[in-house]
Amino acid sequence: MIEKIKEVVKKLFKEDKIDIFIGYGEGTLPLRTTPCFITGPDNIEKLVWNSYCFNNLAVYLPRFFLPQLQKKDLKFPRIGILAKGCDGRSIVGLIKEHQIPRENLYIIGINCSGMIDIEKVQNAVYKMQEVEIVSAKEKSGKVLVENEDNKKVELKKEELLAEVCKNCQYTAPLIYDVLIGEEKRKTKEKERAAFIKEFEKKPLEERWKYFQEQVSKCIRCYACRQACPNCYCKECFADQTRPKWIGATENISDIMFFQIGRILHQAGRCVDCGACVRACPMGIDLRIFTYKLIEDVKEFFGYEAGISLEEAPPLATFKPDDKQEFITEP
């Protein structure tokens, strides 16, 4: 697949269709890749594609299209981008929210077979021991891992998949200019629904206690905000001083205000890419809360984020038959 990616990117530069290409490059550590920005055909060999390409590349797009660039008579660049299913849906959301122009994008969609959870590899191989991994290679659905003691272990990739990937519905983007691999949609809808049903069965007090336990781990590093493609605001409500919405302390009330505010901002926008979960250094289970919003928006408005460029977001439109019990029966 990587050869097909390089072939398409080389052609795009040769035909002068893009100025920049955003993909993945080799990471400095095993089991990792890094976002890679290519500005010409000479650097195409830096591109890679494997099961460690978990970054949602859509997060980088809004900064290329800042309004002040046009005020300085600078033209917006033409950007090519490699997009998995979740990346592609995030791109659709950004287009609909007028953060990026569709005409300046060339989307190379790719069918993703799922990304590996690094923590699962470490737990499977070393049982939580602090031993450095020096090499990791993929072949035929397996991952061969080698540590600093030259010990080699072969693992099945399907057992190492990130939880968000195990229940992925859209393994390829729905909007693209060219697609590498097969187009698959709605692959694991029932599995995804079951994910939140178990949590909803718990009593309200137990759910609230779980939320408090998770949020109390937060150190206000804002890694979740920085990794999320939907958090593109030039000034976050958490940083505002006029008005000042929230204190910059580690007080539990300030932490809750930030987390609840950020989570609710994802209603009708979150595509469940897992970027916030992977970025959190404290291991907070943010997905259980953002995914609840995904299911609620689907139930109340029949809407899924990142599926269509034409359909208006639920919080930006009104329908006469919208349910209003939350007003009449609070």
Contacts in CASP RR format, 6 or more apart in sequence:
PFRMAT RR
TARGET T0000
AUTHOR 0000-0000-0000
METHOD contacts of the structure
MODEL  1
MIEKIKEVVKKLFKEDKIDIFIGYGEGTLPLRTTPCFITGPDNIEKLVWN
SYCFNNLAVYLPRFFLPQLQKKDLKFPRIGILAKGCDGRSIVGLIKEHQI
PRENLYIIGINCSGMIDIEKVQNAVYKMQEVEIVSAKEKSGKVLVENEDN
KKVELKKEELLAEVCKNCQYTAPLIYDVLIGEEKRKTKEKERAAFIKEFE
KKPLEERWKYFQEQVSKCIRCYACRQACPNCYCKECFADQTRPKWIGATE
NISDIMFFQIGRILHQAGRCVDCGACVRACPMGIDLRIFTYKLIEDVKEF
FGYEAGISLEEAPPLATFKPDDKQEFITEP
1 49 0 8 1.000
1 110 0 8 1.000
1 180 0 8 1.000
1 181 0 8 1.000
2 47 0 8 1.000
2 48 0 8 1.000
2 49 0 8 1.000
4 180 0 8 1.000
5 47 0 8 1.000
5 49 0 8 1.000
5 82 0 8 1.000
5 108 0 8 1.000
5 110 0 8 1.000
5 180 0 8 1.000
6 44 0 8 1.000
6 45 0 8 1.000
6 47 0 8 1.000
8 108 0 8 1.000
8 178 0 8 1.000
8 180 0 8 1.000
9 21 0 8 1.000
9 38 0 8 1.000
9 41 0 8 1.000
9 44 0 8 1.000
9 47 0 8 1.000
9 80 0 8 1.000
9 108 0 8 1.000
10 41 0 8 1.000
10 44 0 8 1.000
12 18 0 8 1.000
12 21 0 8 1.000
12 80 0 8 1.000
12 106 0 8 1.000
13 21 0 8 1.000
13 40 0 8 1.000
13 41 0 8 1.000
13 44 0 8 1.000
14 41 0 8 1.000
17 78 0 8 1.000
17 106 0 8 1.000
18 78 0 8 1.000
18 79 0 8 1.000
18 80 0 8 1.000
18 106 0 8 1.000
19 39 0 8 1.000
19 77 0 8 1.000
19 78 0 8 1.000
19 79 0 8 1.000
20 37 0 8 1.000
20 38 0 8 1.000
20 39 0 8 1.000
20 64 0 8 1.000
20 77 0 8 1.000
20 78 0 8 1.000
20 79 0 8 1.000
20 80 0 8 1.000
21 37 0 8 1.000
21 38 0 8 1.000
21 39 0 8 1.000
21 40 0 8 1.000
21 79 0 8 1.000
21 80 0 8 1.000
21 81 0 8 1.000
21 82 0 8 1.000
22 35 0 8 1.000
22 36 0 8 1.000
22 37 0 8 1.000
22 38 0 8 1.000
22 57 0 8 1.000
22 60 0 8 1.000
22 61 0 8 1.000
22 79 0 8 1.000
22 80 0 8 1.000
22 81 0 8 1.000
22 82 0 8 1.000
23 35 0 8 1.000
23 36 0 8 1.000
23 37 0 8 1.000
23 38 0 8 1.000
23 47 0 8 1.000
23 57 0 8 1.000
23 81 0 8 1.000
23 82 0 8 1.000
24 33 0 8 1.000
24 34 0 8 1.000
24 35 0 8 1.000
24 36 0 8 1.000
24 47 0 8 1.000
24 48 0 8 1.000
24 49 0 8 1.000
24 53 0 8 1.000
24 55 0 8 1.000
24 57 0 8 1.000
24 82 0 8 1.000
25 33 0 8 1.000
25 34 0 8 1.000
25 35 0 8 1.000
25 36 0 8 1.000
25 46 0 8 1.000
25 47 0 8 1.000
25 48 0 8 1.000
26 33 0 8 1.000
26 34 0 8 1.000
26 46 0 8 1.000
26 48 0 8 1.000
27 33 0 8 1.000
27 34 0 8 1.000
27 52 0 8 1.000
28 34 0 8 1.000
29 133 0 8 1.000
30 133 0 8 1.000
30 134 0 8 1.000
30 135 0 8 1.000
30 136 0 8 1.000
30 145 0 8 1.000
31 52 0 8 1.000
31 116 0 8 1.000
31 118 0 8 1.000
31 121 0 8 1.000
31 133 0 8 1.000
31 136 0 8 1.000
32 52 0 8 1.000
32 118 0 8 1.000
33 48 0 8 1.000
33 50 0 8 1.000
33 52 0 8 1.000
33 53 0 8 1.000
33 54 0 8 1.000
33 55 0 8 1.000
34 55 0 8 1.000
35 55 0 8 1.000
35 57 0 8 1.000
35 60 0 8 1.000
36 46 0 8 1.000
36 47 0 8 1.000
36 48 0 8 1.000
38 44 0 8 1.000
38 46 0 8 1.000
38 47 0 8 1.000
49 82 0 8 1.000
49 110 0 8 1.000
50 138 0 8 1.000
51 113 0 8 1.000
51 114 0 8 1.000
51 115 0 8 1.000
51 116 0 8 1.000
51 138 0 8 1.000
51 143 0 8 1.000
51 157 0 8 1.000
52 115 0 8 1.000
52 116 0 8 1.000
52 118 0 8 1.000
53 84 0 8 1.000
53 115 0 8 1.000
54 115 0 8 1.000
54 116 0 8 1.000
54 162 0 8 1.000
54 278 0 8 1.000
55 275 0 8 1.000
56 86 0 8 1.000
56 87 0 8 1.000
56 90 0 8 1.000
56 227 0 8 1.000
56 229 0 8 1.000
56 273 0 8 1.000
56 274 0 8 1.000
56 275 0 8 1.000
57 81 0 8 1.000
57 82 0 8 1.000
57 83 0 8 1.000
57 87 0 8 1.000
58 81 0 8 1.000
58 83 0 8 1.000
58 87 0 8 1.000
58 88 0 8 1.000
58 90 0 8 1.000
58 91 0 8 1.000
58 94 0 8 1.000
58 229 0 8 1.000
59 90 0 8 1.000
59 226 0 8 1.000
59 227 0 8 1.000
59 228 0 8 1.000
59 229 0 8 1.000
59 275 0 8 1.000
61 79 0 8 1.000
61 81 0 8 1.000
61 91 0 8 1.000
61 94 0 8 1.000
61 99 0 8 1.000
61 100 0 8 1.000
61 105 0 8 1.000
61 229 0 8 1.000
62 94 0 8 1.000
62 99 0 8 1.000
62 100 0 8 1.000
62 232 0 8 1.000
64 76 0 8 1.000
64 77 0 8 1.000
64 79 0 8 1.000
64 100 0 8 1.000
65 76 0 8 1.000
65 99 0 8 1.000
65 100 0 8 1.000
65 101 0 8 1.000
65 104 0 8 1.000
69 76 0 8 1.000
70 76 0 8 1.000
76 101 0 8 1.000
76 104 0 8 1.000
77 104 0 8 1.000
78 104 0 8 1.000
78 105 0 8 1.000
78 106 0 8 1.000
79 104 0 8 1.000
79 105 0 8 1.000
79 106 0 8 1.000
80 105 0 8 1.000
80 106 0 8 1.000
80 107 0 8 1.000
80 108 0 8 1.000
81 87 0 8 1.000
81 91 0 8 1.000
81 105 0 8 1.000
81 106 0 8 1.000
81 107 0 8 1.000
81 108 0 8 1.000
82 108 0 8 1.000
82 109 0 8 1.000
82 110 0 8 1.000
83 91 0 8 1.000
83 107 0 8 1.000
83 108 0 8 1.000
83 109 0 8 1.000
83 110 0 8 1.000
83 173 0 8 1.000
83 176 0 8 1.000
84 109 0 8 1.000
84 110 0 8 1.000
84 112 0 8 1.000
84 171 0 8 1.000
84 172 0 8 1.000
84 173 0 8 1.000
85 109 0 8 1.000
85 112 0 8 1.000
85 168 0 8 1.000
85 170 0 8 1.000
85 171 0 8 1.000
85 172 0 8 1.000
85 173 0 8 1.000
85 174 0 8 1.000
86 164 0 8 1.000
86 168 0 8 1.000
86 170 0 8 1.000
86 271 0 8 1.000
86 272 0 8 1.000
86 273 0 8 1.000
86 274 0 8 1.000
87 173 0 8 1.000
87 273 0 8 1.000
88 107 0 8 1.000
88 109 0 8 1.000
88 173 0 8 1.000
88 174 0 8 1.000
88 175 0 8 1.000
88 176 0 8 1.000
88 271 0 8 1.000
88 306 0 8 1.000
89 170 0 8 1.000
89 173 0 8 1.000
89 174 0 8 1.000
89 271 0 8 1.000
89 273 0 8 1.000
89 305 0 8 1.000
89 306 0 8 1.000
89 307 0 8 1.000
90 229 0 8 1.000
90 230 0 8 1.000
90 271 0 8 1.000
90 273 0 8 1.000
90 306 0 8 1.000
91 100 0 8 1.000
91 105 0 8 1.000
91 107 0 8 1.000
91 173 0 8 1.000
91 175 0 8 1.000
91 229 0 8 1.000
92 173 0 8 1.000
92 174 0 8 1.000
92 175 0 8 1.000
92 305 0 8 1.000
92 306 0 8 1.000
92 307 0 8 1.000
92 308 0 8 1.000
92 309 0 8 1.000
93 230 0 8 1.000
93 269 0 8 1.000
93 305 0 8 1.000
93 306 0 8 1.000
93 313 0 8 1.000
94 100 0 8 1.000
94 229 0 8 1.000
94 232 0 8 1.000
95 101 0 8 1.000
95 102 0 8 1.000
95 105 0 8 1.000
95 309 0 8 1.000
96 306 0 8 1.000
96 309 0 8 1.000
96 312 0 8 1.000
96 313 0 8 1.000
97 269 0 8 1.000
97 313 0 8 1.000
99 232 0 8 1.000
102 309 0 8 1.000
105 177 0 8 1.000
106 177 0 8 1.000
107 173 0 8 1.000
107 175 0 8 1.000
107 176 0 8 1.000
107 177 0 8 1.000
107 178 0 8 1.000
108 176 0 8 1.000
108 177 0 8 1.000
108 178 0 8 1.000
108 179 0 8 1.000
108 180 0 8 1.000
109 172 0 8 1.000
109 173 0 8 1.000
109 176 0 8 1.000
109 178 0 8 1.000
109 179 0 8 1.000
109 180 0 8 1.000
110 172 0 8 1.000
110 179 0 8 1.000
110 180 0 8 1.000
110 181 0 8 1.000
111 171 0 8 1.000
111 172 0 8 1.000
111 179 0 8 1.000
111 180 0 8 1.000
111 181 0 8 1.000
111 182 0 8 1.000
111 183 0 8 1.000
111 184 0 8 1.000
112 165 0 8 1.000
112 168 0 8 1.000
112 171 0 8 1.000
112 172 0 8 1.000
113 171 0 8 1.000
114 161 0 8 1.000
114 162 0 8 1.000
114 165 0 8 1.000
114 168 0 8 1.000
114 171 0 8 1.000
115 161 0 8 1.000
115 162 0 8 1.000
115 165 0 8 1.000
116 143 0 8 1.000
116 157 0 8 1.000
116 160 0 8 1.000
116 161 0 8 1.000
116 162 0 8 1.000
117 160 0 8 1.000
117 161 0 8 1.000
117 162 0 8 1.000
117 163 0 8 1.000
120 159 0 8 1.000
120 160 0 8 1.000
120 161 0 8 1.000
120 162 0 8 1.000
121 133 0 8 1.000
121 136 0 8 1.000
121 143 0 8 1.000
121 145 0 8 1.000
121 155 0 8 1.000
121 160 0 8 1.000
122 128 0 8 1.000
122 133 0 8 1.000
124 153 0 8 1.000
124 155 0 8 1.000
124 159 0 8 1.000
124 160 0 8 1.000
125 131 0 8 1.000
125 133 0 8 1.000
125 145 0 8 1.000
125 147 0 8 1.000
125 153 0 8 1.000
125 155 0 8 1.000
126 147 0 8 1.000
131 147 0 8 1.000
131 148 0 8 1.000
131 149 0 8 1.000
132 147 0 8 1.000
132 148 0 8 1.000
133 145 0 8 1.000
133 146 0 8 1.000
133 147 0 8 1.000
133 148 0 8 1.000
134 146 0 8 1.000
134 147 0 8 1.000
134 148 0 8 1.000
135 144 0 8 1.000
135 145 0 8 1.000
135 146 0 8 1.000
136 143 0 8 1.000
136 144 0 8 1.000
136 145 0 8 1.000
136 146 0 8 1.000
137 143 0 8 1.000
137 144 0 8 1.000
138 144 0 8 1.000
138 157 0 8 1.000
141 156 0 8 1.000
141 157 0 8 1.000
141 158 0 8 1.000
142 154 0 8 1.000
142 155 0 8 1.000
142 156 0 8 1.000
142 157 0 8 1.000
143 154 0 8 1.000
143 155 0 8 1.000
143 156 0 8 1.000
143 157 0 8 1.000
143 160 0 8 1.000
144 152 0 8 1.000
144 153 0 8 1.000
144 154 0 8 1.000
144 155 0 8 1.000
145 152 0 8 1.000
145 153 0 8 1.000
145 154 0 8 1.000
145 155 0 8 1.000
146 152 0 8 1.000
146 153 0 8 1.000
162 274 0 8 1.000
162 278 0 8 1.000
163 287 0 8 1.000
164 272 0 8 1.000
164 273 0 8 1.000
164 274 0 8 1.000
164 277 0 8 1.000
164 287 0 8 1.000
166 188 0 8 1.000
166 191 0 8 1.000
167 188 0 8 1.000
167 191 0 8 1.000
167 192 0 8 1.000
167 195 0 8 1.000
168 187 0 8 1.000
168 188 0 8 1.000
169 185 0 8 1.000
169 186 0 8 1.000
169 187 0 8 1.000
169 188 0 8 1.000
169 189 0 8 1.000
169 192 0 8 1.000
170 184 0 8 1.000
170 185 0 8 1.000
170 186 0 8 1.000
170 187 0 8 1.000
171 184 0 8 1.000
171 187 0 8 1.000
172 179 0 8 1.000
172 181 0 8 1.000
172 182 0 8 1.000
172 183 0 8 1.000
172 184 0 8 1.000
172 185 0 8 1.000
173 179 0 8 1.000
174 185 0 8 1.000
174 306 0 8 1.000
174 307 0 8 1.000
174 308 0 8 1.000
175 309 0 8 1.000
192 272 0 8 1.000
192 291 0 8 1.000
193 295 0 8 1.000
195 291 0 8 1.000
196 288 0 8 1.000
196 291 0 8 1.000
196 292 0 8 1.000
196 295 0 8 1.000
199 207 0 8 1.000
199 288 0 8 1.000
199 292 0 8 1.000
200 292 0 8 1.000
202 210 0 8 1.000
210 288 0 8 1.000
211 289 0 8 1.000
212 252 0 8 1.000
212 256 0 8 1.000
214 284 0 8 1.000
214 285 0 8 1.000
214 286 0 8 1.000
214 288 0 8 1.000
215 252 0 8 1.000
215 255 0 8 1.000
215 256 0 8 1.000
215 259 0 8 1.000
215 284 0 8 1.000
216 252 0 8 1.000
216 255 0 8 1.000
217 282 0 8 1.000
217 283 0 8 1.000
217 284 0 8 1.000
218 255 0 8 1.000
218 258 0 8 1.000
218 259 0 8 1.000
218 282 0 8 1.000
218 284 0 8 1.000
219 250 0 8 1.000
219 281 0 8 1.000
219 282 0 8 1.000
220 248 0 8 1.000
220 250 0 8 1.000
220 254 0 8 1.000
220 255 0 8 1.000
220 258 0 8 1.000
221 281 0 8 1.000
222 236 0 8 1.000
222 238 0 8 1.000
223 276 0 8 1.000
223 279 0 8 1.000
223 280 0 8 1.000
223 281 0 8 1.000
224 262 0 8 1.000
224 276 0 8 1.000
224 279 0 8 1.000
224 280 0 8 1.000
224 284 0 8 1.000
224 286 0 8 1.000
225 231 0 8 1.000
225 236 0 8 1.000
225 238 0 8 1.000
225 262 0 8 1.000
226 279 0 8 1.000
227 275 0 8 1.000
227 276 0 8 1.000
227 278 0 8 1.000
227 279 0 8 1.000
228 266 0 8 1.000
228 275 0 8 1.000
228 276 0 8 1.000
229 273 0 8 1.000
229 275 0 8 1.000
230 265 0 8 1.000
230 266 0 8 1.000
230 269 0 8 1.000
230 270 0 8 1.000
231 262 0 8 1.000
231 265 0 8 1.000
237 245 0 8 1.000
237 246 0 8 1.000
237 261 0 8 1.000
238 245 0 8 1.000
238 246 0 8 1.000
238 248 0 8 1.000
238 258 0 8 1.000
238 262 0 8 1.000
245 257 0 8 1.000
246 254 0 8 1.000
246 257 0 8 1.000
246 258 0 8 1.000
247 254 0 8 1.000
247 257 0 8 1.000
248 254 0 8 1.000
259 286 0 8 1.000
263 286 0 8 1.000
263 289 0 8 1.000
263 290 0 8 1.000
263 293 0 8 1.000
264 293 0 8 1.000
266 290 0 8 1.000
266 293 0 8 1.000
267 293 0 8 1.000
267 296 0 8 1.000
267 297 0 8 1.000
267 314 0 8 1.000
267 315 0 8 1.000
268 293 0 8 1.000
268 294 0 8 1.000
268 297 0 8 1.000
268 301 0 8 1.000
268 303 0 8 1.000
268 305 0 8 1.000
268 313 0 8 1.000
268 314 0 8 1.000
268 315 0 8 1.000
269 305 0 8 1.000
269 313 0 8 1.000
270 290 0 8 1.000
270 291 0 8 1.000
270 293 0 8 1.000
270 294 0 8 1.000
270 305 0 8 1.000
271 305 0 8 1.000
271 306 0 8 1.000
272 287 0 8 1.000
272 290 0 8 1.000
272 291 0 8 1.000
272 294 0 8 1.000
274 287 0 8 1.000
276 286 0 8 1.000
276 287 0 8 1.000
276 290 0 8 1.000
277 283 0 8 1.000
277 284 0 8 1.000
277 285 0 8 1.000
277 286 0 8 1.000
277 287 0 8 1.000
280 286 0 8 1.000
294 304 0 8 1.000
294 305 0 8 1.000
297 303 0 8 1.000
297 304 0 8 1.000
297 305 0 8 1.000
297 314 0 8 1.000
298 304 0 8 1.000
300 314 0 8 1.000
300 322 0 8 1.000
300 323 0 8 1.000
301 314 0 8 1.000
301 322 0 8 1.000
302 314 0 8 1.000
303 311 0 8 1.000
303 313 0 8 1.000
303 314 0 8 1.000
305 313 0 8 1.000
END
